[in-house]
Amino acid sequence: MRITKFLFVGSVLLALGCRSAVAPQAMTITGAVHYADGTPVAKASVSIRGQAQTLSDDEGRYTIRLVVVPGTVEIRATDENRGGARAGTNYGTAQVEVHGGYLRQDIVLDVFQPI
């Protein structure tokens, strides 16, 4: 009898759209991208591999929204420079703990990779 009730309740919940007893949490990460000298980086690509990507605005600010998979993720920002004597990519990374809610994380582009 208990198994029948359990299966009935589970079927009803599934039919109503309940997939899990625990809903995934959302998280918002905001911050600014800048060079080591403090200059903001407009249109930098900011990403969390396999989860989210965005571009920074004209003042270097970015916002990423993602569904939380608890643990540590790497935020990577890049600014590609294709001309002049320093053709290559400037980038920086930050390791952050994801847990849901809100987090502010600035990123400094402190590595240059020539092409």
C-alpha positions in Angstrom: 0.0 0.0 0.0 2.8 2.5 0.9 4.6 1.8 -2.4 1.3 2.5 -4.3 0.8 5.8 -2.5 4.4 6.8 -3.1 4.1 6.0 -6.8 0.8 7.9 -7.1 2.2 11.0 -5.3 5.3 10.9 -7.4 3.3 10.6 -10.6 1.1 13.5 -9.7 4.2 15.7 -8.9 5.8 14.7 -12.1 2.6 15.5 -14.0 2.5 19.0 -12.4 6.0 19.7 -13.6 8.0 19.0 -10.4 11.2 17.4 -11.5 13.1 17.4 -8.2 12.6 18.2 -4.6 15.6 20.5 -4.8 15.4 23.3 -7.3 18.7 24.5 -8.9 20.0 27.8 -7.6 20.8 30.7 -9.7 23.9 32.9 -9.2 24.9 36.3 -10.5 28.5 37.3 -10.7 29.4 40.9 -11.5 32.6 42.8 -11.6 35.0 44.8 -13.8 37.8 43.9 -16.2 40.9 46.1 -16.2 44.5 46.1 -17.1 47.2 45.9 -14.4 47.5 49.8 -14.6 43.8 50.1 -13.7 42.5 51.0 -17.2 39.1 49.5 -17.8 38.8 47.0 -20.7 35.8 47.6 -23.0 34.3 44.6 -24.9 36.4 42.0 -23.1 35.1 38.5 -23.4 34.2 37.2 -19.9 33.3 33.5 -19.6 32.9 30.5 -17.3 33.8 27.5 -19.5 30.7 25.5 -20.5 28.3 27.7 -18.5 28.1 31.4 -19.5 29.7 34.1 -21.5 29.3 37.9 -21.9 31.1 41.0 -23.0 32.2 43.8 -20.7 30.6 47.3 -21.3 32.5 50.4 -22.2 33.6 50.9 -18.6 34.8 47.3 -18.2 31.8 46.1 -16.2 30.2 42.7 -16.7 27.4 40.5 -15.3 27.2 36.7 -15.7 24.2 34.7 -14.6 24.5 30.9 -14.2 22.8 27.9 -12.6 25.0 26.8 -9.7 26.8 23.5 -9.7 28.5 23.7 -6.3 32.3 24.0 -6.4 35.0 26.2 -7.8 34.8 27.7 -11.3 37.3 29.8 -13.2 36.2 33.1 -14.7 38.3 34.0 -17.7 38.5 37.5 -19.3 40.3 38.1 -22.6 41.0 41.1 -24.8 42.4 40.3 -28.2 44.7 42.7 -29.8 45.3 41.9 -33.4 47.4 44.8 -34.6 50.7 46.6 -34.0 53.9 45.3 -32.4 52.0 43.5 -29.6 49.6 41.2 -31.5 48.2 38.6 -29.2 45.7 38.1 -26.4 45.7 39.7 -22.9 43.9 37.6 -20.4 43.3 37.1 -16.7 41.5 34.6 -14.5 39.9 34.3 -11.1 38.9 31.2 -9.2 35.6 31.6 -7.3 33.4 29.4 -5.1 29.9 29.1 -6.5 27.1 28.7 -4.1 24.1 30.7 -5.3 23.2 34.3 -4.7 25.5 37.2 -5.6 29.2 37.6 -5.9 31.5 40.5 -7.1 34.7 39.5 -8.7 37.0 41.9 -10.6 39.5 40.5 -13.1 42.9 41.9 -14.0 44.3 41.1 -17.5 47.9 40.5 -16.3 49.0 37.9 -18.8 49.9 38.5 -22.5 50.1 35.6 -25.0 51.6 36.6 -28.3 50.3 35.0 -31.5 
